[in-house]
Amino acid sequence: MSRSTAPIGQAVILAGGQATRLRPYTDTRPKAMVEVADRPIIDYQLEWLAGHGVEHVVVSCGYKAEVLREHLAARPDGPEISLLVEDEPLGRGGALRFAASGLREADSPYFALNGDVLTWFPLDELTAYHREKGGLVTLALAQYRTSWGIVDVTDSGLIEGFTQSPLLPFWINAGVYVFEPAATPLLPEKGDHESTTFPGLAAEGRLFGYRIDGFWRGVDTVKDVKEAGEQIPALRGNALAT
């Protein structure tokens, strides 16, 4: 199988943040180890990646790294994992570059995931889209769901009803990427790729967005943990996490 059609077999997960908005969950563990429906976020991610042919995952961590190390070492199956520990906070872009340094196939593309994302969609379709576009990086995009309720009101001021937390016609960075190896050196050694690398690639026409048709949930707050914990069992029961 040629490289142009082979599945992507490696990935990096950014699991180094302290996640102060998730306290008290993160008082004793890193964000990726916060349990949603009785399982750490990173376990869902590793299972999803393995189900799409990923064989090697580099996990970049810092805060409470020993908790993550112990948990990953006890996993009975799944992809092979390399753990890299940041000596100091590098920012998301710096962490991506640092994590990519641990990939064994430095000249091959790779997936990258933020450590606080729960999602299921076909990674093979994301890969095909990325290769079709021919860019250096493809971002998975999730449709924005507001946390506020929307009031349905007419021009005359008559309120016709209410819609709680609707999806809006906007798309946000879902924290899942495909990177070509040539994009890695463009990442900052410290700092945020969204304010440095990505705007530059966009200006050059080498950055693309893939709209997710599937479940996505960022886990940033205690409310997110509780709500995702209610959603996940139903979704997995309906076999959407494949």
WODAVEN-V20283 format. One record per pair of residues at least 6 apart in sequence whose ideal C-beta (glycine too) atoms are under 6 Angstrom apart, sorted by sequence separation. I is the first residue (numbers start at 1). GAP is how many residues later the second one is. D is the distance in Angstrom with one decimal. If there is no record, write none. Layout:
BEGIN
i:I gap:GAP d:D
i:I gap:GAP d:D
END
This chain:
BEGIN
i:153 gap:6 d:5.1
i:187 gap:6 d:5.5
i:201 gap:6 d:3.9
i:19 gap:7 d:4.6
i:33 gap:7 d:4.7
i:34 gap:7 d:5.8
i:61 gap:7 d:5.1
i:103 gap:7 d:5.8
i:90 gap:8 d:5.7
i:130 gap:8 d:4.0
i:152 gap:8 d:4.6
i:188 gap:8 d:5.1
i:25 gap:9 d:4.7
i:32 gap:9 d:5.3
i:72 gap:9 d:5.2
i:152 gap:9 d:4.7
i:198 gap:9 d:6.0
i:219 gap:9 d:5.9
i:32 gap:10 d:4.2
i:187 gap:10 d:5.4
i:151 gap:11 d:6.0
i:186 gap:11 d:5.0
i:217 gap:11 d:5.0
i:19 gap:12 d:3.8
i:22 gap:12 d:6.0
i:149 gap:13 d:5.5
i:150 gap:13 d:4.5
i:17 gap:14 d:5.3
i:69 gap:14 d:5.7
i:15 gap:15 d:5.7
i:149 gap:15 d:4.8
i:96 gap:16 d:5.9
i:150 gap:16 d:5.4
i:15 gap:17 d:3.7
i:84 gap:18 d:5.0
i:65 gap:20 d:4.7
i:82 gap:20 d:4.8
i:145 gap:20 d:5.7
i:215 gap:20 d:5.6
i:57 gap:22 d:4.8
i:59 gap:22 d:6.0
i:145 gap:22 d:5.1
i:146 gap:22 d:5.8
i:56 gap:23 d:6.0
i:55 gap:24 d:5.3
i:56 gap:24 d:5.1
i:57 gap:24 d:5.3
i:58 gap:24 d:4.8
i:59 gap:24 d:5.2
i:60 gap:24 d:5.0
i:61 gap:24 d:5.9
i:62 gap:24 d:4.0
i:143 gap:24 d:5.0
i:144 gap:24 d:4.9
i:54 gap:25 d:5.3
i:215 gap:25 d:6.0
i:144 gap:26 d:4.4
i:50 gap:28 d:5.0
i:143 gap:28 d:6.0
i:144 gap:28 d:5.1
i:50 gap:29 d:5.1
i:141 gap:30 d:4.1
i:142 gap:30 d:5.6
i:46 gap:32 d:4.9
i:142 gap:32 d:4.1
i:30 gap:33 d:5.2
i:141 gap:33 d:5.8
i:30 gap:34 d:4.6
i:33 gap:34 d:5.7
i:139 gap:34 d:5.6
i:140 gap:34 d:4.2
i:29 gap:35 d:5.5
i:33 gap:35 d:5.9
i:60 gap:35 d:4.9
i:140 gap:36 d:3.9
i:11 gap:38 d:5.3
i:29 gap:38 d:4.8
i:30 gap:38 d:5.5
i:60 gap:38 d:5.6
i:139 gap:38 d:5.7
i:174 gap:38 d:5.9
i:60 gap:39 d:3.7
i:137 gap:40 d:5.9
i:138 gap:40 d:4.5
i:58 gap:41 d:4.8
i:137 gap:42 d:5.5
i:174 gap:42 d:5.4
i:11 gap:43 d:5.0
i:9 gap:44 d:5.9
i:15 gap:44 d:5.4
i:16 gap:44 d:5.6
i:58 gap:44 d:4.0
i:136 gap:44 d:4.8
i:9 gap:45 d:5.8
i:16 gap:45 d:4.9
i:18 gap:45 d:4.6
i:58 gap:45 d:5.9
i:7 gap:46 d:4.2
i:9 gap:46 d:4.8
i:10 gap:46 d:4.7
i:11 gap:46 d:5.0
i:12 gap:46 d:4.6
i:13 gap:46 d:4.9
i:14 gap:46 d:5.5
i:15 gap:46 d:4.5
i:16 gap:46 d:3.8
i:136 gap:46 d:5.9
i:137 gap:46 d:5.1
i:136 gap:47 d:4.2
i:130 gap:48 d:4.3
i:117 gap:58 d:4.4
i:114 gap:61 d:3.4
i:113 gap:63 d:5.4
i:137 gap:64 d:5.9
i:112 gap:65 d:4.4
i:136 gap:65 d:5.8
i:112 gap:67 d:5.7
i:45 gap:68 d:5.8
i:141 gap:68 d:4.6
i:110 gap:69 d:5.5
i:16 gap:70 d:5.3
i:136 gap:70 d:4.5
i:137 gap:70 d:5.5
i:138 gap:70 d:4.7
i:139 gap:70 d:5.0
i:140 gap:70 d:5.3
i:141 gap:70 d:5.0
i:142 gap:70 d:5.3
i:52 gap:71 d:4.0
i:109 gap:71 d:5.2
i:135 gap:71 d:4.6
i:135 gap:72 d:5.8
i:138 gap:72 d:5.5
i:140 gap:72 d:5.4
i:135 gap:73 d:4.6
i:44 gap:74 d:5.7
i:107 gap:74 d:5.3
i:142 gap:74 d:4.1
i:133 gap:75 d:4.4
i:16 gap:79 d:5.5
i:14 gap:81 d:4.9
i:129 gap:81 d:4.9
i:32 gap:83 d:3.7
i:31 gap:84 d:5.7
i:100 gap:84 d:4.7
i:126 gap:84 d:5.3
i:31 gap:85 d:5.3
i:12 gap:87 d:3.8
i:12 gap:88 d:5.9
i:97 gap:90 d:3.9
i:96 gap:91 d:5.3
i:121 gap:91 d:5.0
i:10 gap:93 d:5.3
i:121 gap:93 d:3.3
i:93 gap:94 d:5.0
i:94 gap:94 d:5.7
i:120 gap:94 d:5.4
i:10 gap:95 d:5.9
i:93 gap:95 d:4.4
i:94 gap:95 d:5.5
i:120 gap:95 d:5.1
i:94 gap:96 d:4.3
i:94 gap:97 d:6.0
i:119 gap:97 d:4.3
i:93 gap:98 d:5.2
i:11 gap:99 d:5.7
i:91 gap:99 d:5.4
i:93 gap:99 d:5.1
i:118 gap:99 d:4.6
i:10 gap:100 d:4.7
i:11 gap:100 d:3.9
i:12 gap:100 d:5.0
i:13 gap:100 d:5.0
i:14 gap:100 d:5.4
i:15 gap:100 d:3.7
i:90 gap:100 d:5.3
i:91 gap:100 d:4.5
i:92 gap:100 d:5.3
i:93 gap:100 d:3.3
i:8 gap:101 d:5.4
i:14 gap:101 d:5.2
i:91 gap:101 d:5.2
i:117 gap:101 d:5.9
i:13 gap:102 d:5.4
i:8 gap:103 d:5.9
i:116 gap:103 d:4.8
i:118 gap:110 d:5.9
i:8 gap:119 d:5.5
i:120 gap:120 d:5.8
i:120 gap:121 d:4.4
i:36 gap:189 d:5.9
i:36 gap:192 d:4.9
i:37 gap:192 d:4.6
i:36 gap:193 d:5.2
i:37 gap:195 d:4.2
i:37 gap:196 d:5.6
i:21 gap:199 d:5.8
i:21 gap:200 d:5.1
END
